[in-house]
């Protein structure tokens, strides 16, 4: 039997997908009166410019490095939209902190914390390769998703290695979850870099949880997951890089900063259009 704390990616996706379908079925039946009506909406992805910047992929980090991304691709998904508010929102932070000890323990309780989002109101049930610097400004629409009408207050997603199902689209990633290239400049010191970040199983190391949002799901709307690459480099110290050809090695400080920041709720946001 698979332990909840070692749930596979496929089992995890199937479980949440089943929850969404059951929720939709319950809403359609209307037996309890607690569900909304079934809807179809679109899901998309979009890169967000850093505050005060006019170009995408150009930003200054909190450590004073001027970063310009020249290549940025990643695999993300599935994506799940929940009815409950994120415990990271101010209104629920106090209640969440009272349970933080249980969440931080590497046991099955951490798995249970993921499902505290309540009903799944919508989902994109597969992974996708996204180029953060292509078609910037506009959302890349992935397709249509079944869901339940109502207010969604948080969402979660998975970061993972590309699967065979992605085919040729994933070849540029060469098996990595995230590929970031560019230059970082500070006080005349220019550092080229290439970071290939991996998020292997178990699923606990792949998921981004409890991203706060407030959107009203309705028919024919567009739910957009917004990516904030300028936040992924918070705390990065490029002067400590020593990899050959600018390669960011997994034991470097910059790699560790990326690995942590990519899974923080601040790495992403949501919009409804």
C-alpha positions as CSV (number, residue, x, y, z in Angstrom):
1,X,0.0,0.0,0.0
2,X,1.3,3.5,-0.9
3,X,1.9,5.7,2.1
4,X,0.2,9.1,1.8
5,X,3.6,10.8,2.3
6,X,5.0,9.0,-0.7
7,X,2.1,9.3,-3.0
8,X,3.1,9.0,-6.7
9,X,2.5,11.9,-9.1
10,X,0.0,9.8,-11.1
11,X,-1.9,8.6,-8.0
12,X,-1.9,12.2,-6.6
13,X,-3.3,13.7,-9.8
14,X,-5.9,10.9,-10.1
15,X,-7.1,11.4,-6.6
16,X,-7.6,15.2,-6.9
17,X,-9.1,14.8,-10.4
18,X,-11.6,12.3,-8.9
19,X,-12.4,14.8,-6.2
20,X,-13.2,17.4,-8.8
21,X,-15.4,15.1,-10.7
22,X,-17.3,14.1,-7.6
23,X,-17.7,17.7,-6.6
24,X,-19.1,18.6,-10.0
25,X,-21.4,15.6,-10.0
26,X,-22.7,16.6,-6.5
27,X,-23.3,20.1,-7.7
28,X,-25.3,19.0,-10.7
29,X,-27.5,16.8,-8.6
30,X,-28.1,19.6,-6.2
31,X,-28.9,17.2,-3.4
32,X,-27.2,19.0,-0.5
33,X,-27.7,22.5,-1.8
34,X,-24.1,23.3,-1.0
35,X,-22.6,23.0,-4.5
36,X,-22.6,25.5,-7.5
37,X,-23.7,24.7,-11.0
38,X,-21.4,23.0,-13.5
39,X,-19.4,25.3,-15.8
40,X,-16.8,25.3,-18.5
41,X,-14.0,27.9,-18.4
42,X,-10.6,28.4,-19.9
43,X,-7.2,28.1,-18.2
44,X,-4.0,29.9,-19.3
45,X,-0.5,31.0,-18.3
46,X,1.2,34.4,-18.4
47,X,4.5,35.8,-17.4
48,X,4.4,38.9,-15.2
49,X,6.8,41.9,-15.5
50,X,8.7,42.9,-12.4
51,X,7.4,46.1,-10.7
52,X,8.7,49.2,-12.5
53,X,10.0,47.3,-15.5
54,X,9.0,47.8,-19.1
55,X,10.4,44.5,-20.4
56,X,9.7,40.9,-19.5
57,X,12.6,38.9,-18.1
58,X,14.5,42.0,-16.8
59,X,14.6,42.8,-13.1
60,X,16.8,43.7,-10.2
61,X,17.0,41.2,-7.3
62,X,16.8,42.0,-3.6
63,X,20.5,41.4,-3.5
64,X,21.2,44.1,-6.0
65,X,21.9,42.0,-9.2
66,X,20.5,43.2,-12.5
67,X,19.2,40.1,-14.2
68,X,18.3,39.6,-17.8
69,X,16.7,36.3,-18.8
70,X,17.5,35.2,-22.4
71,X,15.9,31.7,-22.1
72,X,13.2,30.6,-19.6
73,X,11.2,27.4,-19.9
74,X,9.5,25.1,-17.4
75,X,7.1,22.3,-16.9
76,X,4.1,22.9,-14.7
77,X,0.8,21.3,-14.0
78,X,-1.6,19.8,-13.1
79,X,-3.3,22.9,-11.6
80,X,-6.1,22.7,-9.0
81,X,-8.4,25.5,-7.9
82,X,-9.8,25.3,-4.3
83,X,-12.8,26.8,-2.6
84,X,-11.1,27.5,0.7
85,X,-8.8,30.5,1.5
86,X,-5.1,30.0,1.6
87,X,-3.8,29.6,5.2
88,X,-1.1,32.2,4.1
89,X,-3.8,34.9,3.7
90,X,-3.9,37.3,6.7
91,X,-7.4,36.2,7.8
92,X,-6.4,32.6,8.2
93,X,-2.7,33.0,9.1
94,X,-3.3,32.8,12.9
95,X,-5.3,29.6,12.6
96,X,-2.6,28.1,10.3
97,X,0.3,29.0,12.6
98,X,-1.4,27.0,15.4
99,X,-1.0,23.9,13.2
100,X,2.4,24.7,11.7
101,X,4.2,22.1,13.8
102,X,2.1,19.3,12.2
103,X,2.7,20.7,8.7
104,X,6.4,20.9,9.1
105,X,6.8,17.3,10.3
106,X,7.8,15.0,7.4
107,X,4.8,12.6,8.0
108,X,1.5,11.9,6.4
109,X,0.1,15.0,8.1
110,X,1.9,17.2,5.5
111,X,-0.1,15.4,2.8
112,X,-3.3,16.0,4.7
113,X,-2.5,19.8,4.8
114,X,-2.6,19.9,1.0
115,X,-6.3,18.8,1.0
116,X,-7.4,21.5,3.4
117,X,-8.2,23.6,0.4
118,X,-11.6,22.0,0.4
119,X,-13.5,21.2,-2.7
120,X,-11.7,21.3,-6.0
121,X,-13.7,23.8,-8.1
122,X,-11.6,23.4,-11.3
123,X,-8.5,21.9,-12.7
124,X,-6.0,21.5,-15.5
125,X,-5.2,17.8,-15.2
126,X,-1.9,17.6,-17.2
127,X,1.5,19.1,-17.4
128,X,2.6,21.7,-20.0
129,X,5.8,23.2,-21.2
130,X,5.7,27.0,-20.9
131,X,8.2,29.4,-22.5
132,X,8.1,32.5,-20.2
133,X,9.6,34.8,-22.9
134,X,7.4,33.8,-25.8
135,X,4.3,35.9,-26.6
136,X,4.8,37.9,-23.4
137,X,2.0,40.1,-22.2
138,X,-0.8,37.9,-23.4
139,X,-2.0,34.8,-21.8
140,X,-1.3,31.4,-23.4
141,X,-4.6,29.6,-23.3
142,X,-4.1,25.9,-22.6
143,X,-7.7,24.8,-23.2
144,X,-11.1,24.4,-21.5
145,X,-11.7,22.9,-18.1
146,X,-14.9,21.7,-16.3
147,X,-15.6,23.2,-13.0
148,X,-18.1,24.5,-10.4
149,X,-19.4,28.0,-10.3
150,X,-18.4,30.0,-7.2
151,X,-15.6,31.7,-5.5
152,X,-12.1,30.0,-5.6
153,X,-9.8,31.3,-2.9
154,X,-6.6,29.4,-3.5
155,X,-4.8,27.2,-6.0
156,X,-2.0,24.7,-6.1
157,X,0.1,23.3,-8.9
158,X,2.9,20.8,-9.5
159,X,6.4,21.3,-10.8
160,X,7.9,18.2,-12.3
161,X,10.3,16.7,-14.8
162,X,8.8,16.5,-18.4
163,X,7.0,13.2,-19.1
164,X,7.0,11.3,-22.4
165,X,3.5,12.5,-23.0
166,X,4.9,16.0,-23.8
167,X,6.8,14.6,-26.8
168,X,8.9,17.0,-28.9
169,X,7.8,20.0,-26.9
170,X,9.9,18.9,-23.9
171,X,13.1,18.2,-25.8
172,X,14.5,21.7,-25.2
173,X,14.4,21.0,-21.4
174,X,16.6,17.9,-21.7
175,X,14.8,16.2,-18.9
176,X,14.9,19.1,-16.5
177,X,11.9,20.8,-14.8
178,X,13.1,24.4,-15.3
179,X,15.6,25.9,-17.6
180,X,16.8,29.5,-17.0
181,X,19.6,31.3,-18.9
182,X,20.7,34.9,-18.7
183,X,23.2,37.3,-17.2
184,X,23.4,39.0,-13.8
185,X,25.3,42.3,-13.4
186,X,26.2,44.2,-10.2
187,X,28.8,46.9,-9.8
188,X,30.5,46.1,-13.1
189,X,30.7,42.4,-12.3
190,X,28.9,40.4,-15.1
191,X,28.0,36.8,-14.5
192,X,26.4,34.6,-17.2
193,X,24.4,31.8,-15.9
194,X,22.5,28.7,-16.9
195,X,20.3,27.1,-14.3
196,X,18.6,23.7,-14.8
197,X,16.4,23.0,-11.8
198,X,14.9,19.6,-11.1
199,X,11.9,18.6,-9.1
200,X,11.9,14.8,-8.9
201,X,9.5,12.7,-6.9
202,X,8.1,12.5,-4.3
203,X,5.2,14.8,-4.9
204,X,5.9,16.7,-1.7
205,X,9.0,18.2,-3.4
206,X,7.0,19.1,-6.5
207,X,3.9,20.9,-5.4
208,X,3.4,24.6,-4.9
209,X,0.6,24.9,-2.3
210,X,-1.9,27.5,-1.0
211,X,-1.4,30.3,-3.5
212,X,-3.9,33.0,-2.4
213,X,-6.5,34.3,-4.8
214,X,-10.1,35.6,-5.0
215,X,-11.8,34.8,-8.2
216,X,-15.4,34.1,-9.2
217,X,-15.5,31.1,-11.5
218,X,-18.1,31.4,-14.3
219,X,-18.9,30.0,-17.7
220,X,-16.6,31.1,-20.5
221,X,-14.2,33.0,-18.3
222,X,-10.4,32.7,-18.4
223,X,-8.4,31.7,-15.3
224,X,-4.8,32.7,-15.7
225,X,-1.8,31.4,-13.6
226,X,0.7,34.2,-13.5
227,X,4.4,33.5,-13.2
228,X,6.7,35.9,-11.4
229,X,10.3,35.0,-12.4
230,X,11.7,38.1,-10.6
231,X,10.7,36.5,-7.3
232,X,12.4,33.2,-8.1
233,X,15.8,34.9,-7.6
234,X,15.3,36.4,-4.2
235,X,18.4,36.0,-2.1
236,X,20.5,34.7,-5.0
237,X,24.2,35.6,-4.7
238,X,25.7,35.3,-8.2
239,X,29.2,36.2,-7.0
240,X,29.3,32.8,-5.5
241,X,28.9,31.0,-8.8
242,X,31.9,29.0,-10.0
243,X,30.3,26.6,-12.4
244,X,32.0,26.0,-15.8
245,X,30.4,28.0,-18.6
246,X,28.0,29.7,-16.1
247,X,26.3,26.4,-15.2
248,X,24.5,26.7,-11.8
249,X,25.4,23.5,-10.0
250,X,22.9,21.9,-7.6
251,X,25.2,22.5,-4.6
252,X,25.4,26.3,-5.3
253,X,23.7,29.0,-3.3
254,X,21.9,30.3,-6.4
255,X,20.4,26.8,-7.2
256,X,19.2,26.4,-3.6
257,X,17.6,29.9,-3.8
258,X,15.8,28.9,-7.0
259,X,14.7,25.5,-5.7
260,X,13.1,27.1,-2.6
261,X,11.6,30.2,-4.2
262,X,10.0,28.3,-7.1
263,X,7.9,26.4,-4.6
264,X,6.8,29.4,-2.6
265,X,3.3,30.8,-3.0
266,X,4.8,34.1,-4.0
267,X,6.3,32.6,-7.2
268,X,2.8,32.6,-8.8
269,X,-0.5,34.5,-8.7
270,X,-3.9,34.3,-10.4
271,X,-6.2,36.5,-12.5
272,X,-9.7,36.0,-13.8
273,X,-10.6,37.6,-17.1
